[in-house]
Amino acid sequence: IHERLVGSEMCIRDSHRTARNFNPDVATSGKVVIAEADYIVDVGELDPDEIHCPGIYVDRVFMGVKEEKRIEKLTLKTAGGVKISAKSDEEAKMRIKIAKRAAGEIKANNYVNLGIGMPTTTANYVDPDLNVYFHSENGLIGIGEYPDPGHEDPDLINAGKETITVKKGGVILPSSQAFGVIRGGHLDMSILGGLQVAQNGDLANWIIPGKLVKGMGGAMDLVSSVKRIIVLMALTDKYGDKKFRRTTDLPITGPGCVSTLITDQCVFDFTPNGVLLKELAEGVTVEKIRQLTDVDFIVADKLGSMEGNSS
């Protein structure tokens, strides 16, 4: 977000592509608005349809000198395939396994929000012919592939701050409209990471008390407004503690909001009749799942295979 508050003055630096973010909105609220521009042109050179912030809101304008636009997470398309952040090869394989299975939930022409981390990886395994439009809270519908080396744009990132491209038919919009898409119930699903999930569908995924958190992003809006919430997480944490529990002991993001839980070991659906175990990973038994969870669940009559439903 290219904004900073100095006393009562709001300085707006940039409104290009996803860097637009909340800039047009905060300009309407600042007591004094200062626009820092890359270029200053004569009045009338800009088409009225190109203007994101009308001059009536702007009190001062100055041109920045030798401004460096830094990239926080440079992500590029390479011949080596998909690379994800993980502490070990084993963890990377587990994350990819879950992401591939999650991709199988996405249908043709869906509008889908992807959470930061493992959910974002899901986009790499969705068939392009399905014409899926991925949504990002910072102001984009239609996230494309990672850019080729040398074609990255610091003003074009997803909610996880990764460099991206825009797919054909995509649209840039201010964050207020991106959140309007969420709150209006226009998305088909959101795929989110989880810290814990409760038997009744409560989700905890935004904070561990005592840990530094920069912000919850759009998590609470998503779980309260989107038609279907799919959660991705390992069934146990690195200490072996159960993450799918009778009740959570972490602050919840939303009550009773989870539709489907995809883990490294199995897949659960949340139904009116209770939690349904519908798929197992290769080599995993129902008995093992009972040992690794703290919930009561029903076993599907025809238990499926996670690998068979991966994209």
Secondary structure, DSSP 4 states (H G I P E B T S, - for coil): --EEEETTEEEE---SGGGGTTHHHHTTT-SEEEEEES----TT-S-GGG-SS-GGG-SEEEE-SS-----SB-----TT------SSHHHHHHHHHHHHHHHTT--TT-EEEE-TTHHHHGGGGS-GGG--EEEETTTEEEE-PPPPTT---TT-B-TT-BB--EEEEEEE--HHHHHHHHHTT--SEEEEE-SEEETTS-EE-S--TTS--S--TTHHHHHHH-S-EEEE--SB-TT--BSEESS-SS--SBTT--SEEE-SSEEEEEETTEEEEEEE-TT--HHHHHHH--S--EEEEEEEETGGG--
